[in-house]
Amino acid sequence: MTLRSLMQAGPAKANELFAKLSETSDGAVKTRERLFAELKAELEFHTSLEEQHLFPVLRRNPETKDLVADAIRDNKELRAKVAELDGMAKNDAIFSERLSELQKVFRQHARDRKELLPAVQLALSEEQVQGVTDKMEAGIAGAEQAKQDEAEERRAKARQEREEAEFLARQAELREQEDATAEREQAAAEHRVRAQARQVADAALKPVTAMAKAVDEATRHQTTATFGAEAGRTQSPALALTNMFMWPWLGAMQSAQQNGSTKARGVSGMEEVVPLGEEVLEVGKRTENRGTARIRRFVVETPIERQVTLQSERVVVERRRPVSDKVTGEILTEVTVEIVETEEVPTVEKRLRLREEIVVRTERAQRIETVKETVRRDEVEIQQPSRKRGSQNFLLGTTEG
């Protein structure tokens, strides 16, 4: 690219932003703020390129050093107009009017630079013009790279925030699934406990029910026998045998039916079942949130110093007496000798590089944990009757026989 194309590229992009801003309405505040921020950055970058790379060369040239003061004054006026608009509300009624004034100032600024270019190209050598062009191209490339890096950083930040949101959503979903699984397991465990309790209760009630049926049957036979005796009918031998053996136990069996906690002895040949239960330990597991790890990236500014060796050339004028008075060249004519003084100045450029990466992931580990708990179970204590009690039972049975 030539110096002319570089100087004209900035105004072209600025004019495009001016046109877009002029088409916005007072209600499009966000759009105006975004476009004006881009316009401000473009104008500042355009003027900074001139002041950093072009004006220093023009100051060192006697034919162009007077043009620098006017150019700097134009840049100050342009910055003042931009600052005035920057502090104004973008939905203000006079924003469009102030924007038109800024556009007029910038157009005059662009015309002045266009008129300045021929003088610059005539006054400077091709090497100087090429040097200014190279520096301005490097500045533009650096700015573009900075924009790309900033955009990439924004995309990386947005991607990181999206991944964190997805990770948190997955964690919440997993917690909900685990909670639902735990609730289902708890409901199933409670259902099993209730079913076992019903089975134990049914098993405990079976002997009592059987005894109650026997008592009812015996009572019904006894009532029938009594009614028949009153009517003058003869009692059957089977009924008499039932009265002999079952009647002494009817009161005890009725008491056992009314009070289930007291177990009565049955007659010979009957079985009584005493259920023994126990608790079974069932160990499950659930997932608990132990906290959230957050990794925040922030920028730290560290001042650094570098030493650079700079060289300068200055013109030294020395007057001395010649060795001989013999004329060796042309004299008594007007001669002008120009020698350029040079001086090296430090330039600072910063580039981005990847220093290290932080990898965030989750690792699953297994461990064995011993759960200690106390469970209950039923035990039975058996007390056998004494020999004396057994003898009485034996005698009672013999008497009834």
C-alpha positions in Angstrom: 0.0 0.0 0.0 1.1 3.6 -0.7 1.1 6.5 1.7 -1.9 8.0 -0.1 -4.0 4.9 0.1 -3.2 4.5 3.8 -4.1 8.1 4.5 -7.4 7.7 2.6 -8.4 4.4 4.1 -9.2 6.0 7.5 -11.6 8.7 6.1 -13.4 6.1 4.0 -14.2 3.9 6.9 -15.1 6.9 9.1 -17.5 8.3 6.4 -19.2 4.9 6.3 -19.8 5.0 10.0 -21.0 8.6 9.7 -23.6 7.5 7.2 -24.8 4.6 9.4 -25.1 6.9 12.4 -27.1 9.5 10.4 -29.7 6.8 9.5 -30.4 5.9 13.1 -33.4 7.3 15.0 -33.5 8.8 18.5 -35.0 5.5 19.8 -32.1 3.3 18.6 -29.9 4.2 21.6 -28.0 0.9 21.7 -27.2 1.0 18.0 -26.1 4.6 18.2 -23.8 3.9 21.2 -22.2 0.9 19.3 -21.7 2.9 16.1 -20.4 5.9 17.8 -17.9 3.8 19.8 -16.6 2.4 16.5 -16.4 5.9 15.0 -14.6 7.3 18.0 -12.0 4.4 17.9 -11.5 4.9 14.2 -10.9 8.6 14.4 -8.6 8.2 17.4 -6.6 5.5 15.6 -6.4 7.6 12.4 -5.0 10.7 14.2 -2.7 8.6 16.3 -1.1 7.0 13.3 -0.3 10.5 11.9 1.1 11.8 15.1 3.3 8.7 15.8 4.7 8.0 12.3 4.2 11.0 9.9 4.5 14.1 12.0 8.0 13.3 13.5 9.4 12.9 9.9 7.7 16.2 8.8 9.2 18.1 11.8 12.7 17.1 10.8 12.3 18.4 7.2 12.6 22.2 6.9 10.1 22.4 4.1 7.3 20.6 5.9 7.9 21.4 9.6 5.5 24.4 9.4 2.7 22.1 8.3 2.8 20.0 11.5 1.4 22.7 13.8 -1.7 23.2 11.6 -2.2 19.4 11.4 -1.9 19.0 15.2 -4.4 21.8 15.7 -6.9 20.1 13.4 -6.5 16.9 15.4 -7.2 18.7 18.6 -10.4 20.3 17.2 -11.5 16.9 16.0 -10.9 15.2 19.4 -12.8 18.0 21.1 -15.9 17.5 18.9 -15.7 13.7 19.5 -15.4 14.2 23.3 -18.5 16.6 23.2 -20.6 13.9 21.5 -19.2 11.2 23.7 -20.6 12.8 26.8 -24.0 13.5 25.3 -27.0 11.2 25.6 -27.5 9.4 22.3 -31.2 9.9 22.4 -30.8 13.7 22.8 -32.6 15.8 20.3 -29.5 17.8 19.3 -27.3 14.6 18.9 -27.9 14.6 15.1 -27.1 18.3 14.9 -23.8 17.8 16.8 -23.0 14.7 14.7 -23.4 16.8 11.5 -21.0 19.4 12.9 -18.5 16.7 13.7 -18.8 15.3 10.1 -18.1 18.7 8.7 -15.0 19.1 10.8 -13.8 15.7 9.7 -14.4 16.4 6.0 -12.3 19.5 6.3 -9.7 17.4 8.1 -9.7 14.9 5.3 -9.4 17.7 2.7 -6.4 19.2 4.6 -4.7 15.8 4.6 -5.3 15.4 0.9 -3.7 18.7 0.2 -0.8 17.8 2.5 0.1 14.6 0.7 1.7 16.2 -2.4 3.9 18.5 -0.3 4.9 15.5 1.8 5.8 13.4 -1.2 7.8 16.3 -2.7 9.7 17.2 0.4 10.5 13.6 1.6 12.7 11.1 -0.2 11.3 7.8 -1.4 13.1 6.0 1.5 11.4 8.3 4.1 8.0 8.0 2.5 8.4 4.2 2.4 9.6 4.2 6.0 6.5 6.1 7.1 4.3 3.8 5.0 5.8 0.7 6.5 5.4 2.0 10.1 1.7 2.9 9.4 1.1 -0.5 7.9 2.6 -2.1 10.9 0.4 0.0 13.2 -2.7 -0.9 11.2 -1.7 -4.6 11.3 -1.1 -4.5 15.0 -4.5 -2.8 15.6 -6.2 -5.5 13.5 -4.4 -8.2 15.3 -5.5 -6.6 18.6 -9.1 -6.5 17.5 -8.9 -10.2 16.4 -7.3 -11.1 19.8 -10.0 -9.2 21.6 -12.7 -10.8 19.6 -11.2 -14.2 20.2 -11.0 -13.5 23.9 -14.6 -12.5 24.0 -15.6 -15.7 22.1 -13.4 -17.8 24.5 -15.1 -16.1 27.5 -18.5 -16.6 26.0 -17.7 -20.2 25.3 -16.4 -20.7 28.8 -19.5 -19.2 30.3 -21.6 -21.4 28.1 -19.7 -24.5 29.1 -20.0 -23.5 32.8 -23.7 -23.0 32.4 -24.0 -26.4 30.7 -21.9 -28.0 33.4 -24.1 -26.5 36.1 -27.3 -27.6 34.2 -25.9 -31.2 33.9 -25.1 -31.2 37.6 -28.6 -30.0 38.5 -30.1 -32.6 36.2 -28.0 -35.3 37.8 -29.0 -34.2 41.3 -32.7 -34.2 40.2 -32.3 -37.8 38.8 -30.5 -38.9 41.9 -33.1 -37.4 44.2 -35.9 -39.0 42.2 -34.1 -42.4 42.3 -33.6 -42.0 46.1 -37.3 -41.1 46.5 -38.3 -44.2 44.5 -35.9 -46.4 46.5 -37.2 -45.0 49.8 -40.8 -45.5 48.6 -40.0 -49.1 47.6 -38.3 -49.7 51.0 -41.3 -48.4 52.9 -43.6 -50.5 50.8 -41.5 -53.6 51.5 -41.5 -52.8 55.3 -45.3 -52.4 55.3 -45.7 -55.6 53.4 -43.5 -57.4 55.8 -45.4 -55.9 58.7 -48.7 -57.1 57.3 -47.2 -60.6 56.8 -46.0 -60.7 60.4 -49.4 -59.4 61.7 -51.3 -61.9 59.6 -49.1 -64.7 60.8 -49.5 -63.6 64.4 -53.3 -63.5 64.0 -53.7 -66.9 62.5 -53.6 -68.9 65.8 -55.9 -66.4 67.5 -58.4 -66.7 64.6 -58.3 -70.5 64.8 -58.8 -70.5 68.5 -61.7 -68.0 68.1 -63.4 -70.3 65.5 -63.0 -73.2 67.9 -64.5 -71.3 70.8 -67.4 -70.2 68.6 -68.1 -73.8 67.4 -67.9 -75.1 71.0 -70.2 -72.4 72.2 -72.7 -73.1 69.5 -72.7 -76.9 70.3 -73.1 -76.1 74.0 -76.1 -73.8 73.3 -77.8 -76.4 71.1 -77.2 -79.1 73.7 -78.7 -77.0 76.5 -81.8 -76.1 74.4 -82.3 -79.8 73.6 -82.1 -80.8 77.2 -84.7 -78.3 78.1 -87.0 -79.7 75.3 -86.7 -83.1 76.8 -84.4 -84.5 74.1 -81.6 -86.9 75.0 -78.0 -85.4 74.7 -75.7 -87.3 72.3 -72.6 -89.0 73.5 -70.4 -86.8 71.2 -71.8 -83.7 72.6 -71.3 -84.9 76.1 -67.7 -85.7 75.3 -67.3 -82.2 73.9 -68.7 -80.6 77.1 -66.4 -82.7 79.1 -63.2 -81.7 77.4 -63.9 -78.2 75.9 -66.0 -76.5 78.4 -63.3 -75.9 81.0 -61.2 -74.1 78.3 -63.9 -71.9 76.8 -63.3 -69.0 79.3 -59.6 -69.0 78.6 -60.0 -69.1 74.8 -62.6 -66.2 74.9 -60.1 -64.2 77.0 -57.4 -64.9 74.4 -59.7 -63.7 71.7 -60.5 -60.4 73.5 -56.9 -59.8 74.7 -54.4 -60.7 72.0 -51.3 -59.9 74.1 -52.0 -62.9 76.5 -51.5 -66.3 75.0 -53.5 -69.1 76.5 -52.6 -72.7 76.4 -54.4 -74.8 73.8 -55.7 -78.3 74.3 -53.8 -81.4 73.4 -53.2 -81.7 69.7 -53.4 -77.9 68.8 -50.4 -75.9 67.6 -49.7 -72.3 68.4 -47.3 -70.3 66.2 -45.3 -67.4 67.7 -43.7 -65.4 64.9 -40.2 -64.0 65.4 -39.2 -61.0 63.3 -36.0 -59.1 62.7 -34.8 -55.9 61.1 -32.7 -56.2 57.9 -30.1 -53.4 57.3 -30.3 -52.1 53.7 -27.6 -49.6 52.8 -28.3 -47.3 49.8 -26.4 -44.3 48.5 -27.2 -40.8 47.2 -25.2 -38.0 45.7 -24.7 -34.8 47.7 -23.4 -31.4 46.5 -20.0 -30.8 48.2 -19.6 -27.3 46.7 -18.9 -25.7 43.4 -15.4 -25.0 42.1 -15.0 -21.6 40.4 -12.0 -20.7 38.2 -11.9 -16.9 37.5 -9.5 -15.5 35.0 -8.4 -11.9 35.6 -5.7 -9.6 34.3 -2.7 -8.5 36.4 -0.5 -5.7 35.3 3.2 -6.0 36.1 5.6 -3.1 35.5 8.7 -4.2 33.6 11.9 -2.4 32.5 14.1 -3.0 29.5 17.3 -1.3 28.6 18.0 -0.5 25.0 21.1 1.2 23.5 20.2 4.1 21.3 22.4 6.0 18.9 22.3 9.6 17.7 24.1 11.6 15.1 24.6 15.3 15.4 26.2 17.8 13.2 29.6 19.2 14.5 30.8 22.4 12.9 34.5 23.0 13.4 36.6 25.9 12.1 40.3 25.3 11.6 43.2 26.9 9.8 44.2 25.2 6.6 47.5 23.4 6.3 48.4 25.5 3.2 46.8 28.5 1.5 46.7 26.8 -1.9 43.2 26.8 -3.3 42.1 23.2 -4.1 38.4 23.8 -4.9 35.9 26.4 -5.9 35.7 29.4 -3.6 34.0 32.8 -3.5 30.6 31.3 -4.5 27.5 30.7 -2.5 27.3 27.1 -1.3 24.6 25.5 1.0 25.4 22.2 2.7 22.6 20.2 4.5 23.4 17.4 6.9 20.6 15.6 8.6 20.9 14.9 12.3 19.4 11.6 13.4 18.5 10.1 16.7 17.2 6.7 17.6 14.1 6.6 19.9 12.7 3.5 21.6 9.6 1.9 20.2 7.4 -0.3 22.2 5.2 -3.1 20.8 3.3 -5.7 22.7 2.1 -9.0 21.3 0.0 -11.7 22.9 1.1 -15.3 23.4 -0.3 -18.3 25.2 1.5 -18.7 28.5 -0.3 -21.8 29.9 -3.6 -23.5 30.0 -5.9 -24.3 32.9 -7.8 -27.6 32.3 -10.9 -28.0 34.4 -12.5 -31.5 34.6 -14.1 -33.8 37.1 -12.5 -37.1 38.2 -14.5 -39.9 39.7 -13.0 -41.9 42.6 -14.4 -44.9 44.5 -14.0 -45.6 48.2 -15.3 -48.3 50.6 -17.0 -46.9 53.7 -18.2 -49.1 56.6 -21.7 -48.3 57.8 -22.3 -49.2 61.4 -25.9 -49.4 62.6 -28.0 -51.4 65.1 -30.8 -53.8 64.0 -33.4 -55.5 66.1 -34.8 -59.0 66.1 -37.2 -61.1 68.1 -35.8 -63.7 70.4 -37.9 -66.3 72.4 -37.5 -67.4 76.0 -38.9 -70.8 76.7 -40.0 -71.8 80.2 -40.9 -75.4 80.7 -43.6 -76.3 83.4 -42.3 -77.9 86.6 -42.8 -81.6 87.3 -45.4 -80.9 89.8 -47.5 -78.9 87.3 -47.0 -81.7 84.8 -48.3 -84.3 87.3 -51.4 -82.3 87.9 -52.0 -82.0 84.2 -51.6 -85.8 83.8 -54.0 -86.5 86.6 -56.5 -84.1 85.2 -56.4 -85.8 81.9 -56.9 -89.2 83.5 -59.9 -88.0 85.4 -61.5 -86.6 82.3 -60.9 -89.8 80.5 
